[in-house]
Each structure stands twice: as C-alpha cells, then as structure tokens.
Amino acid sequence: IALQRNAKLEEAEAKVKEIRTQLAEIESIFYPKLTGIFYISPMYSVRGSALDEDVEVQYAGLSDWGPYTHLQAVLAQPVTTFGRFAANERALKARIAVERARVREAEQMVALEIRKLYFGHLFAKSMLKPLERVLNTLTEASKQANEKYESGSGSVTQIDLNKLQYADHQAHRYLLEAEYGRDISLAALKHTMGLPQNAPMAIAEKRLPRLPKESSVKLSDLLVEAAQNRPEWAQLDQGEKATLALRDAETLANMPALFLAGLFEHNWTPMRDDATNPYHHDPYNGMTGGIALGVQFNFDPWRF
C-alpha cells in the first residue's frame, strides 16, 4: 500500500516524467517544422507597373480601396546539428536513468520505514501483556508485604515497601510508553502509507515474531551484491554519463544546424495590376515557391 500511495514515491516518479518531457522536446528538433502566416488588409488602387511612365494612384474614394491577402508557409526539415543535440539527448537519457534510480531509492527507503514502524508497533503490543502481568504480580506482592509489615514480624521493612512501590511506578511508566508506542507507530504507519488517520487497519500479527536464524552469507558477498543492486551506484554511474554528455553539448554549442526547407508564398489583390515581367518583383499578385538547403548558426566564441 505504501509503495502505491506514498507521496515521496509520487514525487520521484513525477521527476522522471519531467525529464522525459525534456527529452521529447529535444527529440522534436528533428521533426519537420511548418510555420506560416496569413493576413488580409486594405489596399488602395494603383494602375500601371514599374515599366510604365505614368502610374495612376487612386485612394480618395471608398471604391478605390479593396482587399489584399498574403499567405506564406515554410516547411523545414533539420538534417543534422553535427552532434550538438545528440549530446543533449544522451545527457537527458542518462538523467532519466538517474531519476529512475532515485525512484528505486525512494521505494527502498519507504519499505525500510514501513518495516521499522511495523515491527515497532508489534514490539509495543508484545510488551503490553508482560507488563500487565508484572503489575499484577507487583500488586499481589505489595499486598502481602503490607500485611507482613503490619504484623510487625520484621520480615518486611519500610525499605522493602519502598522498593516495591518504585517497581510498581516503573512498570506503570513502561506500560504507558508501550501504549504510546503502539498508538504512535500505528499513526505513523498510516501516514507513511498515505492513509487518513481514521482509516481502519488491522495488523495481521499480534506480537513481534522471533528473530530469523543467522545467515551464512559472507560480508564480502553482501558488499558485492550491494554494489550491483544499490540505486546510489546507478545514480553515480548515470550521473557521470550525463555530465560528460553535457560537456560535449557545450563544446558543440557553436556548431551550425543543416536543414532542408521548402517555401510557398501567395499574394493577391484586385487593386494592383499584375506584373508579368519575371524581372520585376511583384509583391501583390503572384505565387512563388521552391526548396533550398541551408545552414543556420549562432556563433558565440565565448561559449567554447
């Protein structure tokens, strides 16, 4: 239950998802990119072209104005960044491995905390019955000691009565501590499991189990197994890989990006005469397009 509901584990798993989104953002760099713009605006009348000596411009009347539309779209496909984004991708994949190891670490810490609280609860419950028997024995012993003391036989002195009274107070103190430990450990169990304090929960075992038999495993074997399985080692290993990949990414920060792009542009307005001469650029009527291989770079020598 704790491994499913504990907030520490949810926080660690959310960190993995956060790094995954950063990785997806890096990987999206190599997806095709389509950017476009379209707008419509008013345009006054111009009759004639750049090749005519007399050009008529009309804008005084409402009929001299009309619409002008512009559509432009660029489709770009990144080809390579010469290792820059690949290094960032390696760094983020190593970061994901680090965060996964932290999830395992959080799982182990929660499991250990639950184990401590569970056995602490059983230990407190196991102490209640013996302490109650001790109190009953002390009550009976105090009764008999008082009777002998009152008889004046001298077999029981005031010091003996004080000792019995002190033992009774100590037993009551330990009983209160056991009851407190039973209640507080159960409350801590519910908190660690992510349950409300009023949630009903019955412990399957009623007393602390016996200690298991000693294992014959050597300490050196345990150390080897810990080195293979402990998530802290995975964090160190993957963290080093992430750091080296980030160093490579910073080294390649000034490398350009090679891309393949396609352009489409369409302009139209009835308020301007269409220019048919190919040497005359007409931004008001016509359709153009094409493809190109380009390089984009942002050179900053201080980033080396």
BALOBA-1460 file (C-alpha; in Angstrom, 3 decimals):
// residues 304
<rec num="1" residu="i" x="0.000" y="0.000" z="0.000"/>
<rec num="2" residu="a" x="2.804" y="2.422" z="0.872"/>
<rec num="3" residu="l" x="4.583" y="1.821" z="-2.436"/>
<rec num="4" residu="q" x="1.366" y="2.754" z="-4.239"/>
<rec num="5" residu="r" x="0.313" y="5.800" z="-2.211"/>
<rec num="6" residu="n" x="3.400" y="7.330" z="-0.580"/>
<rec num="7" residu="a" x="3.940" y="10.970" z="-1.611"/>
<rec num="8" residu="k" x="7.733" y="10.622" z="-1.786"/>
<rec num="9" residu="l" x="7.400" y="7.970" z="-4.480"/>
<rec num="10" residu="e" x="4.893" y="10.065" z="-6.426"/>
<rec num="11" residu="e" x="7.332" y="12.985" z="-6.299"/>
<rec num="12" residu="a" x="10.220" y="10.807" z="-7.543"/>
<rec num="13" residu="e" x="8.107" y="9.375" z="-10.383"/>
<rec num="14" residu="a" x="6.959" y="12.875" z="-11.362"/>
<rec num="15" residu="k" x="10.615" y="13.872" z="-11.703"/>
<rec num="16" residu="v" x="11.118" y="11.025" z="-14.192"/>
<rec num="17" residu="k" x="8.158" y="12.287" z="-16.238"/>
<rec num="18" residu="e" x="9.584" y="15.814" z="-16.161"/>
<rec num="19" residu="i" x="12.921" y="14.678" z="-17.631"/>
<rec num="20" residu="r" x="11.063" y="12.602" z="-20.223"/>
<rec num="21" residu="t" x="9.228" y="15.697" z="-21.425"/>
<rec num="22" residu="q" x="12.565" y="17.476" z="-21.810"/>
<rec num="23" residu="l" x="13.850" y="14.505" z="-23.831"/>
<rec num="24" residu="a" x="10.745" y="14.608" z="-26.036"/>
<rec num="25" residu="e" x="11.359" y="18.317" z="-26.601"/>
<rec num="26" residu="i" x="14.948" y="17.606" z="-27.677"/>
<rec num="27" residu="e" x="13.858" y="14.781" z="-29.987"/>
<rec num="28" residu="s" x="11.207" y="17.022" z="-31.563"/>
<rec num="29" residu="i" x="14.001" y="19.178" z="-33.011"/>
<rec num="30" residu="f" x="14.385" y="16.663" z="-35.825"/>
<rec num="31" residu="y" x="10.669" y="16.609" z="-36.663"/>
<rec num="32" residu="p" x="9.539" y="18.633" z="-39.724"/>
<rec num="33" residu="k" x="8.608" y="22.190" z="-38.805"/>
<rec num="34" residu="l" x="5.844" y="24.053" z="-40.602"/>
<rec num="35" residu="t" x="5.496" y="27.779" z="-39.992"/>
<rec num="36" residu="g" x="3.046" y="30.033" z="-41.752"/>
<rec num="37" residu="i" x="1.370" y="33.398" z="-41.737"/>
<rec num="38" residu="f" x="-1.800" y="34.681" z="-43.381"/>
<rec num="39" residu="y" x="-3.345" y="38.103" z="-43.213"/>
<rec num="40" residu="i" x="-5.784" y="40.334" z="-45.096"/>
<rec num="41" residu="s" x="-5.516" y="44.108" z="-45.164"/>
<rec num="42" residu="p" x="-6.984" y="47.081" z="-47.079"/>
<rec num="43" residu="m" x="-5.128" y="48.230" z="-50.234"/>
<rec num="44" residu="y" x="-5.615" y="51.363" z="-52.365"/>
<rec num="45" residu="s" x="-5.657" y="51.236" z="-56.213"/>
<rec num="46" residu="v" x="-2.521" y="51.529" z="-58.349"/>
<rec num="47" residu="r" x="-2.878" y="51.141" z="-62.101"/>
<rec num="48" residu="g" x="0.250" y="50.515" z="-64.112"/>
<rec num="49" residu="s" x="3.570" y="48.888" z="-63.392"/>
<rec num="50" residu="a" x="7.157" y="49.858" z="-62.814"/>
<rec num="51" residu="l" x="7.742" y="49.734" z="-66.567"/>
<rec num="52" residu="d" x="5.094" y="52.361" z="-67.303"/>
<rec num="53" residu="e" x="5.966" y="56.029" z="-67.332"/>
<rec num="54" residu="d" x="2.643" y="57.120" z="-65.874"/>
<rec num="55" residu="v" x="1.228" y="55.248" z="-62.882"/>
<rec num="56" residu="e" x="-2.245" y="56.099" z="-61.655"/>
<rec num="57" residu="v" x="-2.761" y="56.090" z="-57.888"/>
<rec num="58" residu="q" x="-6.306" y="56.251" z="-56.530"/>
<rec num="59" residu="y" x="-7.239" y="56.375" z="-52.841"/>
<rec num="60" residu="a" x="-9.711" y="59.277" z="-52.480"/>
<rec num="61" residu="g" x="-12.950" y="57.300" z="-52.777"/>
<rec num="62" residu="l" x="-14.239" y="54.242" z="-50.953"/>
<rec num="63" residu="s" x="-14.327" y="52.319" z="-54.237"/>
<rec num="64" residu="d" x="-10.565" y="52.882" z="-54.599"/>
<rec num="65" residu="w" x="-9.906" y="50.503" z="-51.737"/>
<rec num="66" residu="g" x="-10.013" y="46.714" z="-51.753"/>
<rec num="67" residu="p" x="-8.603" y="43.617" z="-50.064"/>
<rec num="68" residu="y" x="-5.025" y="42.412" z="-50.100"/>
<rec num="69" residu="t" x="-4.245" y="38.867" z="-48.958"/>
<rec num="70" residu="h" x="-0.879" y="37.347" z="-48.105"/>
<rec num="71" residu="l" x="-0.093" y="33.707" z="-47.390"/>
<rec num="72" residu="q" x="3.370" y="32.380" z="-46.636"/>
<rec num="73" residu="a" x="4.378" y="28.872" z="-45.474"/>
<rec num="74" residu="v" x="7.815" y="27.428" z="-44.786"/>
<rec num="75" residu="l" x="8.419" y="23.705" z="-44.234"/>
<rec num="76" residu="a" x="11.836" y="22.969" z="-42.716"/>
<rec num="77" residu="q" x="13.395" y="19.592" z="-42.004"/>
<rec num="78" residu="p" x="16.546" y="19.640" z="-39.836"/>
<rec num="79" residu="v" x="19.154" y="17.284" z="-41.243"/>
<rec num="80" residu="t" x="21.962" y="17.394" z="-38.692"/>
<rec num="81" residu="t" x="23.310" y="19.516" z="-35.865"/>
<rec num="82" residu="f" x="26.761" y="17.911" z="-36.066"/>
<rec num="83" residu="g" x="26.376" y="16.152" z="-32.718"/>
<rec num="84" residu="r" x="25.110" y="19.041" z="-30.605"/>
<rec num="85" residu="f" x="21.568" y="17.828" z="-29.970"/>
<rec num="86" residu="a" x="22.663" y="14.192" z="-29.930"/>
<rec num="87" residu="a" x="24.837" y="15.046" z="-26.924"/>
<rec num="88" residu="n" x="21.880" y="16.704" z="-25.210"/>
<rec num="89" residu="e" x="19.798" y="13.623" z="-25.938"/>
<rec num="90" residu="r" x="22.409" y="11.353" z="-24.328"/>
<rec num="91" residu="a" x="22.539" y="13.635" z="-21.299"/>
<rec num="92" residu="l" x="18.772" y="13.558" z="-20.796"/>
<rec num="93" residu="k" x="18.602" y="9.769" z="-21.220"/>
<rec num="94" residu="a" x="21.259" y="9.439" z="-18.525"/>
<rec num="95" residu="r" x="19.282" y="11.888" z="-16.364"/>
<rec num="96" residu="i" x="16.200" y="9.683" z="-16.763"/>
<rec num="97" residu="a" x="18.246" y="6.692" z="-15.587"/>
<rec num="98" residu="v" x="19.372" y="8.742" z="-12.576"/>
<rec num="99" residu="e" x="15.800" y="9.659" z="-11.677"/>
<rec num="100" residu="r" x="14.674" y="6.048" z="-12.092"/>
<rec num="101" residu="a" x="17.385" y="5.017" z="-9.657"/>
<rec num="102" residu="r" x="16.092" y="7.679" z="-7.267"/>
<rec num="103" residu="v" x="12.639" y="6.143" z="-7.554"/>
<rec num="104" residu="r" x="14.151" y="2.796" z="-6.542"/>
<rec num="105" residu="e" x="15.959" y="4.510" z="-3.682"/>
<rec num="106" residu="a" x="12.710" y="6.105" z="-2.511"/>
<rec num="107" residu="e" x="10.967" y="2.716" z="-2.715"/>
<rec num="108" residu="q" x="13.655" y="1.117" z="-0.573"/>
<rec num="109" residu="m" x="13.576" y="3.941" z="1.982"/>
<rec num="110" residu="v" x="9.773" y="3.761" z="2.236"/>
<rec num="111" residu="a" x="9.909" y="-0.030" z="2.569"/>
<rec num="112" residu="l" x="12.538" y="0.278" z="5.301"/>
<rec num="113" residu="e" x="10.495" y="2.912" z="7.144"/>
<rec num="114" residu="i" x="7.361" y="0.758" z="6.930"/>
<rec num="115" residu="r" x="9.314" y="-2.251" z="8.217"/>
<rec num="116" residu="k" x="10.643" y="-0.277" z="11.197"/>
<rec num="117" residu="l" x="7.208" y="1.109" z="12.065"/>
<rec num="118" residu="y" x="5.522" y="-2.263" z="11.638"/>
<rec num="119" residu="f" x="7.918" y="-4.135" z="13.897"/>
<rec num="120" residu="g" x="7.982" y="-1.201" z="16.314"/>
<rec num="121" residu="h" x="4.202" y="-1.475" z="16.566"/>
<rec num="122" residu="l" x="4.419" y="-5.235" z="17.152"/>
<rec num="123" residu="f" x="7.146" y="-4.731" z="19.760"/>
<rec num="124" residu="a" x="4.970" y="-2.260" z="21.673"/>
<rec num="125" residu="k" x="1.993" y="-4.626" z="21.534"/>
<rec num="126" residu="s" x="4.194" y="-7.534" z="22.629"/>
<rec num="127" residu="m" x="5.214" y="-5.621" z="25.746"/>
<rec num="128" residu="l" x="1.659" y="-4.915" z="26.956"/>
<rec num="129" residu="k" x="0.759" y="-8.377" z="28.263"/>
<rec num="130" residu="p" x="4.068" y="-8.996" z="30.094"/>
<rec num="131" residu="l" x="3.889" y="-5.562" z="31.709"/>
<rec num="132" residu="e" x="0.320" y="-6.175" z="32.797"/>
<rec num="133" residu="r" x="1.425" y="-9.462" z="34.376"/>
<rec num="134" residu="v" x="4.295" y="-7.657" z="36.093"/>
<rec num="135" residu="l" x="1.851" y="-5.102" z="37.506"/>
<rec num="136" residu="n" x="-0.452" y="-7.854" z="38.761"/>
<rec num="137" residu="t" x="2.493" y="-9.600" z="40.403"/>
<rec num="138" residu="l" x="3.672" y="-6.372" z="42.000"/>
<rec num="139" residu="t" x="0.165" y="-5.615" z="43.263"/>
<rec num="140" residu="e" x="-0.068" y="-9.032" z="44.894"/>
<rec num="141" residu="a" x="3.473" y="-8.742" z="46.290"/>
<rec num="142" residu="s" x="2.751" y="-5.295" z="47.705"/>
<rec num="143" residu="k" x="-0.427" y="-6.613" z="49.368"/>
<rec num="144" residu="q" x="1.425" y="-9.486" z="51.033"/>
<rec num="145" residu="a" x="4.343" y="-7.240" z="52.004"/>
<rec num="146" residu="n" x="1.995" y="-4.717" z="53.641"/>
<rec num="147" residu="e" x="0.306" y="-7.492" z="55.611"/>
<rec num="148" residu="k" x="3.646" y="-8.787" z="56.896"/>
<rec num="149" residu="y" x="4.791" y="-5.248" z="57.643"/>
<rec num="150" residu="e" x="1.615" y="-4.551" z="59.632"/>
<rec num="151" residu="s" x="2.048" y="-7.793" z="61.572"/>
<rec num="152" residu="g" x="5.361" y="-6.480" z="62.912"/>
<rec num="153" residu="s" x="7.236" y="-9.700" z="62.280"/>
<rec num="154" residu="g" x="10.197" y="-7.756" z="60.906"/>
<rec num="155" residu="s" x="10.494" y="-9.870" z="57.771"/>
<rec num="156" residu="v" x="9.435" y="-6.832" z="55.681"/>
<rec num="157" residu="t" x="10.816" y="-3.361" z="56.267"/>
<rec num="158" residu="q" x="9.807" y="0.078" z="55.059"/>
<rec num="159" residu="i" x="12.705" y="-0.083" z="52.578"/>
<rec num="160" residu="d" x="11.199" y="-3.224" z="51.058"/>
<rec num="161" residu="l" x="7.858" y="-1.471" z="50.677"/>
<rec num="162" residu="n" x="9.536" y="1.499" z="49.016"/>
<rec num="163" residu="k" x="11.297" y="-0.834" z="46.591"/>
<rec num="164" residu="l" x="8.002" y="-2.468" z="45.654"/>
<rec num="165" residu="q" x="6.388" y="0.938" z="45.216"/>
<rec num="166" residu="y" x="9.257" y="2.099" z="42.981"/>
<rec num="167" residu="a" x="8.989" y="-1.071" z="40.889"/>
<rec num="168" residu="d" x="5.233" y="-0.507" z="40.534"/>
<rec num="169" residu="h" x="5.799" y="3.069" z="39.328"/>
<rec num="170" residu="q" x="8.426" y="1.893" z="36.827"/>
<rec num="171" residu="a" x="6.128" y="-0.818" z="35.480"/>
<rec num="172" residu="h" x="3.331" y="1.724" z="35.053"/>
<rec num="173" residu="r" x="5.748" y="4.024" z="33.224"/>
<rec num="174" residu="y" x="6.817" y="1.262" z="30.832"/>
<rec num="175" residu="l" x="3.181" y="0.301" z="30.270"/>
<rec num="176" residu="l" x="2.314" y="3.881" z="29.331"/>
<rec num="177" residu="e" x="5.329" y="4.006" z="26.981"/>
<rec num="178" residu="a" x="4.234" y="0.740" z="25.345"/>
<rec num="179" residu="e" x="0.681" y="2.026" z="24.849"/>
<rec num="180" residu="y" x="2.048" y="5.289" z="23.440"/>
<rec num="181" residu="g" x="4.423" y="3.399" z="21.121"/>
<rec num="182" residu="r" x="1.572" y="1.173" z="19.940"/>
<rec num="183" residu="d" x="-0.644" y="4.145" z="19.064"/>
<rec num="184" residu="i" x="2.024" y="6.442" z="17.610"/>
<rec num="185" residu="s" x="3.583" y="3.686" z="15.457"/>
<rec num="186" residu="l" x="0.150" y="2.831" z="14.038"/>
<rec num="187" residu="a" x="-0.468" y="6.518" z="13.242"/>
<rec num="188" residu="a" x="2.968" y="6.745" z="11.590"/>
<rec num="189" residu="l" x="2.209" y="3.614" z="9.557"/>
<rec num="190" residu="k" x="-0.983" y="5.178" z="8.192"/>
<rec num="191" residu="h" x="0.851" y="8.420" z="7.424"/>
<rec num="192" residu="t" x="3.627" y="6.609" z="5.547"/>
<rec num="193" residu="m" x="1.047" y="4.548" z="3.659"/>
<rec num="194" residu="g" x="-0.804" y="7.694" z="2.582"/>
<rec num="195" residu="l" x="-3.958" y="6.769" z="4.504"/>
<rec num="196" residu="p" x="-6.122" y="9.092" z="6.633"/>
<rec num="197" residu="q" x="-5.772" y="8.663" z="10.379"/>
<rec num="198" residu="n" x="-9.380" y="7.482" z="10.723"/>
<rec num="199" residu="a" x="-8.865" y="4.675" z="8.192"/>
<rec num="200" residu="p" x="-9.458" y="1.236" z="9.772"/>
<rec num="201" residu="m" x="-6.418" y="-1.013" z="9.701"/>
<rec num="202" residu="a" x="-5.925" y="-4.362" z="11.404"/>
<rec num="203" residu="i" x="-2.411" y="-5.741" z="11.860"/>
<rec num="204" residu="a" x="-2.207" y="-9.403" z="10.864"/>
<rec num="205" residu="e" x="0.351" y="-10.320" z="13.548"/>
<rec num="206" residu="k" x="-0.340" y="-9.796" z="17.249"/>
<rec num="207" residu="r" x="3.186" y="-9.935" z="18.583"/>
<rec num="208" residu="l" x="6.753" y="-9.498" z="17.443"/>
<rec num="209" residu="p" x="7.977" y="-12.621" z="15.577"/>
<rec num="210" residu="r" x="11.116" y="-14.454" z="16.589"/>
<rec num="211" residu="l" x="14.399" y="-13.399" z="15.097"/>
<rec num="212" residu="p" x="15.399" y="-15.361" z="11.983"/>
<rec num="213" residu="k" x="18.317" y="-17.715" z="12.115"/>
<rec num="214" residu="e" x="21.706" y="-16.210" z="11.352"/>
<rec num="215" residu="s" x="22.646" y="-16.232" z="7.682"/>
<rec num="216" residu="s" x="25.811" y="-17.893" z="6.491"/>
<rec num="217" residu="v" x="26.416" y="-15.278" z="3.786"/>
<rec num="218" residu="k" x="29.833" y="-13.629" z="3.958"/>
<rec num="219" residu="l" x="30.149" y="-9.882" z="4.367"/>
<rec num="220" residu="s" x="32.198" y="-9.642" z="1.168"/>
<rec num="221" residu="d" x="29.355" y="-11.285" z="-0.784"/>
<rec num="222" residu="l" x="26.878" y="-8.815" z="0.689"/>
<rec num="223" residu="l" x="29.097" y="-5.904" z="-0.335"/>
<rec num="224" residu="v" x="29.314" y="-7.215" z="-3.907"/>
<rec num="225" residu="e" x="25.537" y="-7.635" z="-4.080"/>
<rec num="226" residu="a" x="25.014" y="-4.145" z="-2.676"/>
<rec num="227" residu="a" x="27.368" y="-2.681" z="-5.297"/>
<rec num="228" residu="q" x="25.299" y="-4.357" z="-8.017"/>
<rec num="229" residu="n" x="21.832" y="-3.534" z="-6.721"/>
<rec num="230" residu="r" x="22.013" y="-0.315" z="-4.710"/>
<rec num="231" residu="p" x="20.414" y="2.553" z="-6.686"/>
<rec num="232" residu="e" x="23.007" y="5.011" z="-5.394"/>
<rec num="233" residu="w" x="25.666" y="3.353" z="-7.568"/>
<rec num="234" residu="a" x="23.416" y="3.659" z="-10.621"/>
<rec num="235" residu="q" x="22.922" y="7.350" z="-9.833"/>
<rec num="236" residu="l" x="26.674" y="7.915" z="-9.715"/>
<rec num="237" residu="d" x="27.289" y="5.990" z="-12.924"/>
<rec num="238" residu="q" x="24.486" y="7.574" z="-14.944"/>
<rec num="239" residu="g" x="25.169" y="10.990" z="-13.421"/>
<rec num="240" residu="e" x="28.738" y="10.829" z="-14.696"/>
<rec num="241" residu="k" x="27.482" y="9.921" z="-18.190"/>
<rec num="242" residu="a" x="25.042" y="12.832" z="-18.103"/>
<rec num="243" residu="t" x="27.774" y="15.251" z="-17.062"/>
<rec num="244" residu="l" x="30.129" y="14.111" z="-19.827"/>
<rec num="245" residu="a" x="27.333" y="14.374" z="-22.406"/>
<rec num="246" residu="l" x="26.513" y="17.908" z="-21.255"/>
<rec num="247" residu="r" x="30.190" y="18.792" z="-21.586"/>
<rec num="248" residu="d" x="30.111" y="17.555" z="-25.192"/>
<rec num="249" residu="a" x="26.925" y="19.546" z="-25.827"/>
<rec num="250" residu="e" x="28.541" y="22.733" z="-24.535"/>
<rec num="251" residu="t" x="31.632" y="22.082" z="-26.654"/>
<rec num="252" residu="l" x="29.419" y="21.710" z="-29.748"/>
<rec num="253" residu="a" x="27.222" y="24.709" z="-28.858"/>
<rec num="254" residu="n" x="28.589" y="26.797" z="-31.753"/>
<rec num="255" residu="m" x="28.063" y="24.123" z="-34.394"/>
<rec num="256" residu="p" x="25.529" y="25.064" z="-37.106"/>
<rec num="257" residu="a" x="22.306" y="23.275" z="-37.982"/>
<rec num="258" residu="l" x="21.912" y="21.922" z="-41.523"/>
<rec num="259" residu="f" x="18.330" y="21.921" z="-42.800"/>
<rec num="260" residu="l" x="16.242" y="21.344" z="-45.916"/>
<rec num="261" residu="a" x="13.412" y="23.855" z="-46.424"/>
<rec num="262" residu="g" x="10.524" y="24.430" z="-48.783"/>
<rec num="263" residu="l" x="8.817" y="27.800" z="-49.314"/>
<rec num="264" residu="f" x="5.366" y="28.630" z="-50.622"/>
<rec num="265" residu="e" x="4.021" y="32.200" z="-50.933"/>
<rec num="266" residu="h" x="0.823" y="33.531" z="-52.452"/>
<rec num="267" residu="n" x="-0.259" y="37.199" z="-52.750"/>
<rec num="268" residu="w" x="-3.432" y="38.573" z="-54.286"/>
<rec num="269" residu="t" x="-5.239" y="41.896" z="-54.599"/>
<rec num="270" residu="p" x="-7.532" y="43.240" z="-57.321"/>
<rec num="271" residu="m" x="-6.299" y="46.767" z="-56.580"/>
<rec num="272" residu="r" x="-2.934" y="46.322" z="-58.312"/>
<rec num="273" residu="d" x="-2.184" y="45.378" z="-61.908"/>
<rec num="274" residu="d" x="-0.396" y="42.074" z="-62.286"/>
<rec num="275" residu="a" x="3.221" y="42.414" z="-63.426"/>
<rec num="276" residu="t" x="4.037" y="39.735" z="-65.996"/>
<rec num="277" residu="n" x="7.714" y="40.638" z="-66.359"/>
<rec num="278" residu="p" x="9.753" y="37.987" z="-64.454"/>
<rec num="279" residu="y" x="12.485" y="40.561" z="-63.692"/>
<rec num="280" residu="h" x="10.001" y="42.753" z="-61.873"/>
<rec num="281" residu="h" x="9.273" y="41.602" z="-58.327"/>
<rec num="282" residu="d" x="5.542" y="41.852" z="-57.723"/>
<rec num="283" residu="p" x="4.655" y="41.521" z="-54.018"/>
<rec num="284" residu="y" x="0.905" y="41.952" z="-54.652"/>
<rec num="285" residu="n" x="-0.114" y="39.350" z="-57.201"/>
<rec num="286" residu="g" x="1.540" y="36.033" z="-57.805"/>
<rec num="287" residu="m" x="2.592" y="32.707" z="-56.382"/>
<rec num="288" residu="t" x="6.168" y="31.621" z="-55.659"/>
<rec num="289" residu="g" x="7.791" y="28.541" z="-54.169"/>
<rec num="290" residu="g" x="10.888" y="26.449" z="-54.061"/>
<rec num="291" residu="i" x="13.210" y="24.290" z="-51.964"/>
<rec num="292" residu="a" x="16.621" y="25.047" z="-50.516"/>
<rec num="293" residu="l" x="19.418" y="23.504" z="-48.464"/>
<rec num="294" residu="g" x="20.570" y="25.898" z="-45.755"/>
<rec num="295" residu="v" x="22.720" y="26.318" z="-42.672"/>
<rec num="296" residu="q" x="21.700" y="28.180" z="-39.534"/>
<rec num="297" residu="f" x="24.266" y="29.114" z="-36.928"/>
<rec num="298" residu="n" x="24.742" y="31.374" z="-33.931"/>
<rec num="299" residu="f" x="28.459" y="31.722" z="-33.372"/>
<rec num="300" residu="d" x="29.482" y="32.837" z="-29.874"/>
<rec num="301" residu="p" x="33.220" y="32.309" z="-29.233"/>
<rec num="302" residu="w" x="32.808" y="32.857" z="-25.504"/>
<rec num="303" residu="r" x="30.849" y="29.609" z="-25.248"/>
<rec num="304" residu="f" x="33.860" y="27.425" z="-26.049"/>
